[in-house]
């Protein structure tokens, strides 16, 4: 008959490994449940509806909370300024009534500053006249930062 010390040792080892296996099962079960929810949410998200010839401006930073995250899709031209007749209205006093315009020239898009007093910034450089835009360019008008996507 085995001694009491041996029985206690066997019970202890079984309990230790049992706890390890239970912990491993719990972590795997929890991670599977979390990733299932993440996959489901990703599937429910719809990509933005943008045609081949469309471009998108996404507001990354703004003083106005309702502007942050907004996306503005356009084909041929989009105007930015403080005036209500612009496509993107930025209600800041540092923004001119008609501040800047982006338009398509052939298969590319061009940004042009319309003589604003506080300038338009393209990739943190003052835009003088006009420039061609490329994917990921950052445009700043007043305190609003927009990202150009194509």
PyMOL CGO cylinders between C-alpha atoms (Angstrom):
from pymol import cmd
from pymol.cgo import CYLINDER

trace = [
    CYLINDER, 0.00, 0.00, 0.00, 1.39, 3.39, -0.97, 0.3, 1, 1, 1, 1, 1, 1,
    CYLINDER, 1.39, 3.39, -0.97, 2.33, 5.75, 1.76, 0.3, 1, 1, 1, 1, 1, 1,
    CYLINDER, 2.33, 5.75, 1.76, 0.25, 8.79, 2.66, 0.3, 1, 1, 1, 1, 1, 1,
    CYLINDER, 0.25, 8.79, 2.66, 2.99, 11.15, 1.33, 0.3, 1, 1, 1, 1, 1, 1,
    CYLINDER, 2.99, 11.15, 1.33, 2.82, 9.50, -2.10, 0.3, 1, 1, 1, 1, 1, 1,
    CYLINDER, 2.82, 9.50, -2.10, -0.99, 9.81, -2.26, 0.3, 1, 1, 1, 1, 1, 1,
    CYLINDER, -0.99, 9.81, -2.26, -0.81, 13.49, -1.26, 0.3, 1, 1, 1, 1, 1, 1,
    CYLINDER, -0.81, 13.49, -1.26, 1.86, 14.09, -3.91, 0.3, 1, 1, 1, 1, 1, 1,
    CYLINDER, 1.86, 14.09, -3.91, -0.27, 12.41, -6.62, 0.3, 1, 1, 1, 1, 1, 1,
    CYLINDER, -0.27, 12.41, -6.62, -3.35, 14.44, -5.63, 0.3, 1, 1, 1, 1, 1, 1,
    CYLINDER, -3.35, 14.44, -5.63, -1.31, 17.64, -5.66, 0.3, 1, 1, 1, 1, 1, 1,
    CYLINDER, -1.31, 17.64, -5.66, 0.10, 16.95, -9.15, 0.3, 1, 1, 1, 1, 1, 1,
    CYLINDER, 0.10, 16.95, -9.15, -3.37, 16.07, -10.48, 0.3, 1, 1, 1, 1, 1, 1,
    CYLINDER, -3.37, 16.07, -10.48, -4.80, 19.28, -9.03, 0.3, 1, 1, 1, 1, 1, 1,
    CYLINDER, -4.80, 19.28, -9.03, -1.93, 21.42, -10.40, 0.3, 1, 1, 1, 1, 1, 1,
    CYLINDER, -1.93, 21.42, -10.40, -2.20, 19.98, -13.92, 0.3, 1, 1, 1, 1, 1, 1,
    CYLINDER, -2.20, 19.98, -13.92, -5.98, 20.07, -13.71, 0.3, 1, 1, 1, 1, 1, 1,
    CYLINDER, -5.98, 20.07, -13.71, -5.86, 23.77, -12.87, 0.3, 1, 1, 1, 1, 1, 1,
    CYLINDER, -5.86, 23.77, -12.87, -3.42, 24.41, -15.76, 0.3, 1, 1, 1, 1, 1, 1,
    CYLINDER, -3.42, 24.41, -15.76, -5.64, 22.54, -18.22, 0.3, 1, 1, 1, 1, 1, 1,
    CYLINDER, -5.64, 22.54, -18.22, -8.73, 24.39, -16.94, 0.3, 1, 1, 1, 1, 1, 1,
    CYLINDER, -8.73, 24.39, -16.94, -6.92, 27.75, -17.30, 0.3, 1, 1, 1, 1, 1, 1,
    CYLINDER, -6.92, 27.75, -17.30, -5.79, 26.87, -20.83, 0.3, 1, 1, 1, 1, 1, 1,
    CYLINDER, -5.79, 26.87, -20.83, -9.36, 25.83, -21.77, 0.3, 1, 1, 1, 1, 1, 1,
    CYLINDER, -9.36, 25.83, -21.77, -10.74, 29.08, -20.31, 0.3, 1, 1, 1, 1, 1, 1,
    CYLINDER, -10.74, 29.08, -20.31, -8.25, 31.28, -22.23, 0.3, 1, 1, 1, 1, 1, 1,
    CYLINDER, -8.25, 31.28, -22.23, -8.92, 29.45, -25.51, 0.3, 1, 1, 1, 1, 1, 1,
    CYLINDER, -8.92, 29.45, -25.51, -12.69, 29.60, -25.02, 0.3, 1, 1, 1, 1, 1, 1,
    CYLINDER, -12.69, 29.60, -25.02, -12.56, 33.31, -24.15, 0.3, 1, 1, 1, 1, 1, 1,
    CYLINDER, -12.56, 33.31, -24.15, -10.31, 34.21, -27.09, 0.3, 1, 1, 1, 1, 1, 1,
    CYLINDER, -10.31, 34.21, -27.09, -12.50, 32.23, -29.51, 0.3, 1, 1, 1, 1, 1, 1,
    CYLINDER, -12.50, 32.23, -29.51, -15.58, 34.09, -28.28, 0.3, 1, 1, 1, 1, 1, 1,
    CYLINDER, -15.58, 34.09, -28.28, -13.84, 37.49, -28.53, 0.3, 1, 1, 1, 1, 1, 1,
    CYLINDER, -13.84, 37.49, -28.53, -12.53, 36.89, -32.04, 0.3, 1, 1, 1, 1, 1, 1,
    CYLINDER, -12.53, 36.89, -32.04, -15.89, 35.56, -33.20, 0.3, 1, 1, 1, 1, 1, 1,
    CYLINDER, -15.89, 35.56, -33.20, -17.46, 38.86, -32.14, 0.3, 1, 1, 1, 1, 1, 1,
    CYLINDER, -17.46, 38.86, -32.14, -14.69, 40.85, -33.83, 0.3, 1, 1, 1, 1, 1, 1,
    CYLINDER, -14.69, 40.85, -33.83, -15.10, 38.87, -37.08, 0.3, 1, 1, 1, 1, 1, 1,
    CYLINDER, -15.10, 38.87, -37.08, -18.87, 39.40, -36.96, 0.3, 1, 1, 1, 1, 1, 1,
    CYLINDER, -18.87, 39.40, -36.96, -18.43, 43.17, -36.48, 0.3, 1, 1, 1, 1, 1, 1,
    CYLINDER, -18.43, 43.17, -36.48, -15.93, 43.35, -39.34, 0.3, 1, 1, 1, 1, 1, 1,
    CYLINDER, -15.93, 43.35, -39.34, -18.34, 41.52, -41.65, 0.3, 1, 1, 1, 1, 1, 1,
    CYLINDER, -18.34, 41.52, -41.65, -21.14, 43.92, -40.68, 0.3, 1, 1, 1, 1, 1, 1,
    CYLINDER, -21.14, 43.92, -40.68, -19.05, 46.97, -41.56, 0.3, 1, 1, 1, 1, 1, 1,
    CYLINDER, -19.05, 46.97, -41.56, -19.64, 47.99, -45.13, 0.3, 1, 1, 1, 1, 1, 1,
    CYLINDER, -19.64, 47.99, -45.13, -16.87, 49.58, -47.14, 0.3, 1, 1, 1, 1, 1, 1,
    CYLINDER, -16.87, 49.58, -47.14, -17.59, 53.11, -48.30, 0.3, 1, 1, 1, 1, 1, 1,
    CYLINDER, -17.59, 53.11, -48.30, -19.39, 53.23, -51.59, 0.3, 1, 1, 1, 1, 1, 1,
    CYLINDER, -19.39, 53.23, -51.59, -16.90, 54.92, -53.87, 0.3, 1, 1, 1, 1, 1, 1,
    CYLINDER, -16.90, 54.92, -53.87, -16.81, 54.47, -57.60, 0.3, 1, 1, 1, 1, 1, 1,
    CYLINDER, -16.81, 54.47, -57.60, -13.60, 54.13, -59.59, 0.3, 1, 1, 1, 1, 1, 1,
    CYLINDER, -13.60, 54.13, -59.59, -13.64, 57.80, -60.56, 0.3, 1, 1, 1, 1, 1, 1,
    CYLINDER, -13.64, 57.80, -60.56, -14.52, 59.13, -57.11, 0.3, 1, 1, 1, 1, 1, 1,
    CYLINDER, -14.52, 59.13, -57.11, -12.24, 60.59, -54.49, 0.3, 1, 1, 1, 1, 1, 1,
    CYLINDER, -12.24, 60.59, -54.49, -12.92, 60.94, -50.77, 0.3, 1, 1, 1, 1, 1, 1,
    CYLINDER, -12.92, 60.94, -50.77, -11.94, 63.54, -48.21, 0.3, 1, 1, 1, 1, 1, 1,
    CYLINDER, -11.94, 63.54, -48.21, -12.04, 62.29, -44.60, 0.3, 1, 1, 1, 1, 1, 1,
    CYLINDER, -12.04, 62.29, -44.60, -12.02, 64.77, -41.73, 0.3, 1, 1, 1, 1, 1, 1,
    CYLINDER, -12.02, 64.77, -41.73, -9.32, 63.65, -39.30, 0.3, 1, 1, 1, 1, 1, 1,
    CYLINDER, -9.32, 63.65, -39.30, -9.14, 66.65, -36.94, 0.3, 1, 1, 1, 1, 1, 1,
    CYLINDER, -9.14, 66.65, -36.94, -11.54, 69.52, -36.40, 0.3, 1, 1, 1, 1, 1, 1,
    CYLINDER, -11.54, 69.52, -36.40, -12.65, 71.96, -33.76, 0.3, 1, 1, 1, 1, 1, 1,
    CYLINDER, -12.65, 71.96, -33.76, -16.26, 71.02, -34.54, 0.3, 1, 1, 1, 1, 1, 1,
    CYLINDER, -16.26, 71.02, -34.54, -16.90, 67.56, -33.09, 0.3, 1, 1, 1, 1, 1, 1,
    CYLINDER, -16.90, 67.56, -33.09, -19.62, 66.76, -35.65, 0.3, 1, 1, 1, 1, 1, 1,
    CYLINDER, -19.62, 66.76, -35.65, -17.09, 67.08, -38.50, 0.3, 1, 1, 1, 1, 1, 1,
    CYLINDER, -17.09, 67.08, -38.50, -14.60, 64.52, -37.17, 0.3, 1, 1, 1, 1, 1, 1,
    CYLINDER, -14.60, 64.52, -37.17, -14.79, 61.26, -39.10, 0.3, 1, 1, 1, 1, 1, 1,
    CYLINDER, -14.79, 61.26, -39.10, -17.11, 62.60, -41.81, 0.3, 1, 1, 1, 1, 1, 1,
    CYLINDER, -17.11, 62.60, -41.81, -16.35, 61.47, -45.33, 0.3, 1, 1, 1, 1, 1, 1,
    CYLINDER, -16.35, 61.47, -45.33, -17.03, 63.57, -48.40, 0.3, 1, 1, 1, 1, 1, 1,
    CYLINDER, -17.03, 63.57, -48.40, -17.03, 61.66, -51.71, 0.3, 1, 1, 1, 1, 1, 1,
    CYLINDER, -17.03, 61.66, -51.71, -16.88, 63.62, -54.95, 0.3, 1, 1, 1, 1, 1, 1,
    CYLINDER, -16.88, 63.62, -54.95, -16.37, 63.09, -58.67, 0.3, 1, 1, 1, 1, 1, 1,
    CYLINDER, -16.37, 63.09, -58.67, -15.35, 66.25, -60.48, 0.3, 1, 1, 1, 1, 1, 1,
    CYLINDER, -15.35, 66.25, -60.48, -15.03, 69.04, -57.94, 0.3, 1, 1, 1, 1, 1, 1,
    CYLINDER, -15.03, 69.04, -57.94, -15.47, 69.91, -54.28, 0.3, 1, 1, 1, 1, 1, 1,
    CYLINDER, -15.47, 69.91, -54.28, -15.22, 73.33, -52.67, 0.3, 1, 1, 1, 1, 1, 1,
    CYLINDER, -15.22, 73.33, -52.67, -14.15, 74.05, -49.10, 0.3, 1, 1, 1, 1, 1, 1,
    CYLINDER, -14.15, 74.05, -49.10, -14.81, 77.24, -47.19, 0.3, 1, 1, 1, 1, 1, 1,
    CYLINDER, -14.81, 77.24, -47.19, -16.84, 79.08, -44.59, 0.3, 1, 1, 1, 1, 1, 1,
    CYLINDER, -16.84, 79.08, -44.59, -19.63, 80.13, -46.97, 0.3, 1, 1, 1, 1, 1, 1,
    CYLINDER, -19.63, 80.13, -46.97, -22.82, 78.07, -47.03, 0.3, 1, 1, 1, 1, 1, 1,
    CYLINDER, -22.82, 78.07, -47.03, -22.53, 77.55, -50.80, 0.3, 1, 1, 1, 1, 1, 1,
    CYLINDER, -22.53, 77.55, -50.80, -19.44, 75.30, -50.35, 0.3, 1, 1, 1, 1, 1, 1,
    CYLINDER, -19.44, 75.30, -50.35, -19.59, 71.51, -50.45, 0.3, 1, 1, 1, 1, 1, 1,
    CYLINDER, -19.59, 71.51, -50.45, -17.66, 71.32, -47.18, 0.3, 1, 1, 1, 1, 1, 1,
    CYLINDER, -17.66, 71.32, -47.18, -18.58, 74.15, -44.82, 0.3, 1, 1, 1, 1, 1, 1,
    CYLINDER, -18.58, 74.15, -44.82, -16.06, 74.90, -42.07, 0.3, 1, 1, 1, 1, 1, 1,
    CYLINDER, -16.06, 74.90, -42.07, -17.52, 77.42, -39.63, 0.3, 1, 1, 1, 1, 1, 1,
    CYLINDER, -17.52, 77.42, -39.63, -14.24, 78.95, -38.44, 0.3, 1, 1, 1, 1, 1, 1,
    CYLINDER, -14.24, 78.95, -38.44, -13.12, 82.53, -38.73, 0.3, 1, 1, 1, 1, 1, 1,
    CYLINDER, -13.12, 82.53, -38.73, -9.68, 81.40, -39.98, 0.3, 1, 1, 1, 1, 1, 1,
    CYLINDER, -9.68, 81.40, -39.98, -11.33, 79.94, -43.07, 0.3, 1, 1, 1, 1, 1, 1,
    CYLINDER, -11.33, 79.94, -43.07, -12.21, 82.17, -46.02, 0.3, 1, 1, 1, 1, 1, 1,
    CYLINDER, -12.21, 82.17, -46.02, -15.70, 82.12, -47.50, 0.3, 1, 1, 1, 1, 1, 1,
    CYLINDER, -15.70, 82.12, -47.50, -14.26, 80.33, -50.54, 0.3, 1, 1, 1, 1, 1, 1,
    CYLINDER, -14.26, 80.33, -50.54, -10.97, 78.93, -49.26, 0.3, 1, 1, 1, 1, 1, 1,
    CYLINDER, -10.97, 78.93, -49.26, -9.90, 76.10, -51.56, 0.3, 1, 1, 1, 1, 1, 1,
    CYLINDER, -9.90, 76.10, -51.56, -11.20, 73.86, -54.30, 0.3, 1, 1, 1, 1, 1, 1,
    CYLINDER, -11.20, 73.86, -54.30, -10.28, 70.35, -55.44, 0.3, 1, 1, 1, 1, 1, 1,
    CYLINDER, -10.28, 70.35, -55.44, -11.07, 69.38, -59.01, 0.3, 1, 1, 1, 1, 1, 1,
    CYLINDER, -11.07, 69.38, -59.01, -10.30, 66.57, -61.42, 0.3, 1, 1, 1, 1, 1, 1,
    CYLINDER, -10.30, 66.57, -61.42, -7.91, 67.20, -64.29, 0.3, 1, 1, 1, 1, 1, 1,
    CYLINDER, -7.91, 67.20, -64.29, -7.83, 64.15, -66.51, 0.3, 1, 1, 1, 1, 1, 1,
    CYLINDER, -7.83, 64.15, -66.51, -7.39, 61.16, -64.21, 0.3, 1, 1, 1, 1, 1, 1,
    CYLINDER, -7.39, 61.16, -64.21, -5.79, 63.15, -61.37, 0.3, 1, 1, 1, 1, 1, 1,
    CYLINDER, -5.79, 63.15, -61.37, -7.07, 65.56, -58.76, 0.3, 1, 1, 1, 1, 1, 1,
    CYLINDER, -7.07, 65.56, -58.76, -5.72, 69.06, -58.26, 0.3, 1, 1, 1, 1, 1, 1,
    CYLINDER, -5.72, 69.06, -58.26, -6.06, 71.26, -55.16, 0.3, 1, 1, 1, 1, 1, 1,
    CYLINDER, -6.06, 71.26, -55.16, -6.03, 75.02, -55.57, 0.3, 1, 1, 1, 1, 1, 1,
    CYLINDER, -6.03, 75.02, -55.57, -5.94, 77.70, -52.91, 0.3, 1, 1, 1, 1, 1, 1,
    CYLINDER, -5.94, 77.70, -52.91, -8.37, 80.47, -53.83, 0.3, 1, 1, 1, 1, 1, 1,
    CYLINDER, -8.37, 80.47, -53.83, -6.25, 83.30, -52.40, 0.3, 1, 1, 1, 1, 1, 1,
    CYLINDER, -6.25, 83.30, -52.40, -7.15, 82.71, -48.77, 0.3, 1, 1, 1, 1, 1, 1,
    CYLINDER, -7.15, 82.71, -48.77, -5.53, 84.90, -46.12, 0.3, 1, 1, 1, 1, 1, 1,
    CYLINDER, -5.53, 84.90, -46.12, -4.66, 82.00, -43.78, 0.3, 1, 1, 1, 1, 1, 1,
    CYLINDER, -4.66, 82.00, -43.78, -3.46, 79.64, -46.50, 0.3, 1, 1, 1, 1, 1, 1,
    CYLINDER, -3.46, 79.64, -46.50, -4.21, 76.05, -47.34, 0.3, 1, 1, 1, 1, 1, 1,
    CYLINDER, -4.21, 76.05, -47.34, -1.65, 73.52, -46.15, 0.3, 1, 1, 1, 1, 1, 1,
    CYLINDER, -1.65, 73.52, -46.15, -0.79, 70.39, -48.10, 0.3, 1, 1, 1, 1, 1, 1,
    CYLINDER, -0.79, 70.39, -48.10, 1.24, 67.88, -46.09, 0.3, 1, 1, 1, 1, 1, 1,
    CYLINDER, 1.24, 67.88, -46.09, 2.10, 70.67, -43.60, 0.3, 1, 1, 1, 1, 1, 1,
    CYLINDER, 2.10, 70.67, -43.60, 3.51, 72.89, -46.36, 0.3, 1, 1, 1, 1, 1, 1,
    CYLINDER, 3.51, 72.89, -46.36, 1.82, 76.12, -47.49, 0.3, 1, 1, 1, 1, 1, 1,
    CYLINDER, 1.82, 76.12, -47.49, 0.06, 75.52, -50.80, 0.3, 1, 1, 1, 1, 1, 1,
    CYLINDER, 0.06, 75.52, -50.80, 1.03, 78.18, -53.31, 0.3, 1, 1, 1, 1, 1, 1,
    CYLINDER, 1.03, 78.18, -53.31, -1.28, 78.14, -56.31, 0.3, 1, 1, 1, 1, 1, 1,
    CYLINDER, -1.28, 78.14, -56.31, -2.24, 74.56, -57.10, 0.3, 1, 1, 1, 1, 1, 1,
    CYLINDER, -2.24, 74.56, -57.10, -0.79, 71.06, -56.76, 0.3, 1, 1, 1, 1, 1, 1,
    CYLINDER, -0.79, 71.06, -56.76, -1.64, 67.52, -57.79, 0.3, 1, 1, 1, 1, 1, 1,
    CYLINDER, -1.64, 67.52, -57.79, -2.98, 65.31, -55.01, 0.3, 1, 1, 1, 1, 1, 1,
    CYLINDER, -2.98, 65.31, -55.01, -1.92, 61.74, -54.34, 0.3, 1, 1, 1, 1, 1, 1,
    CYLINDER, -1.92, 61.74, -54.34, -3.31, 59.01, -52.10, 0.3, 1, 1, 1, 1, 1, 1,
    CYLINDER, -3.31, 59.01, -52.10, -2.90, 59.86, -48.41, 0.3, 1, 1, 1, 1, 1, 1,
    CYLINDER, -2.90, 59.86, -48.41, -2.16, 63.57, -48.81, 0.3, 1, 1, 1, 1, 1, 1,
    CYLINDER, -2.16, 63.57, -48.81, -3.14, 65.63, -45.76, 0.3, 1, 1, 1, 1, 1, 1,
    CYLINDER, -3.14, 65.63, -45.76, -4.91, 68.94, -46.33, 0.3, 1, 1, 1, 1, 1, 1,
    CYLINDER, -4.91, 68.94, -46.33, -5.34, 71.53, -43.57, 0.3, 1, 1, 1, 1, 1, 1,
    CYLINDER, -5.34, 71.53, -43.57, -7.82, 74.37, -43.83, 0.3, 1, 1, 1, 1, 1, 1,
    CYLINDER, -7.82, 74.37, -43.83, -7.99, 76.46, -40.67, 0.3, 1, 1, 1, 1, 1, 1,
    CYLINDER, -7.99, 76.46, -40.67, -8.01, 73.97, -37.79, 0.3, 1, 1, 1, 1, 1, 1,
    CYLINDER, -8.01, 73.97, -37.79, -9.58, 71.19, -39.89, 0.3, 1, 1, 1, 1, 1, 1,
    CYLINDER, -9.58, 71.19, -39.89, -7.38, 68.39, -41.21, 0.3, 1, 1, 1, 1, 1, 1,
    CYLINDER, -7.38, 68.39, -41.21, -8.61, 66.31, -44.15, 0.3, 1, 1, 1, 1, 1, 1,
    CYLINDER, -8.61, 66.31, -44.15, -7.09, 63.19, -45.69, 0.3, 1, 1, 1, 1, 1, 1,
    CYLINDER, -7.09, 63.19, -45.69, -7.34, 62.64, -49.46, 0.3, 1, 1, 1, 1, 1, 1,
    CYLINDER, -7.34, 62.64, -49.46, -8.17, 59.09, -50.52, 0.3, 1, 1, 1, 1, 1, 1,
    CYLINDER, -8.17, 59.09, -50.52, -8.67, 57.65, -53.94, 0.3, 1, 1, 1, 1, 1, 1,
]
cmd.load_cgo(trace, "trace")
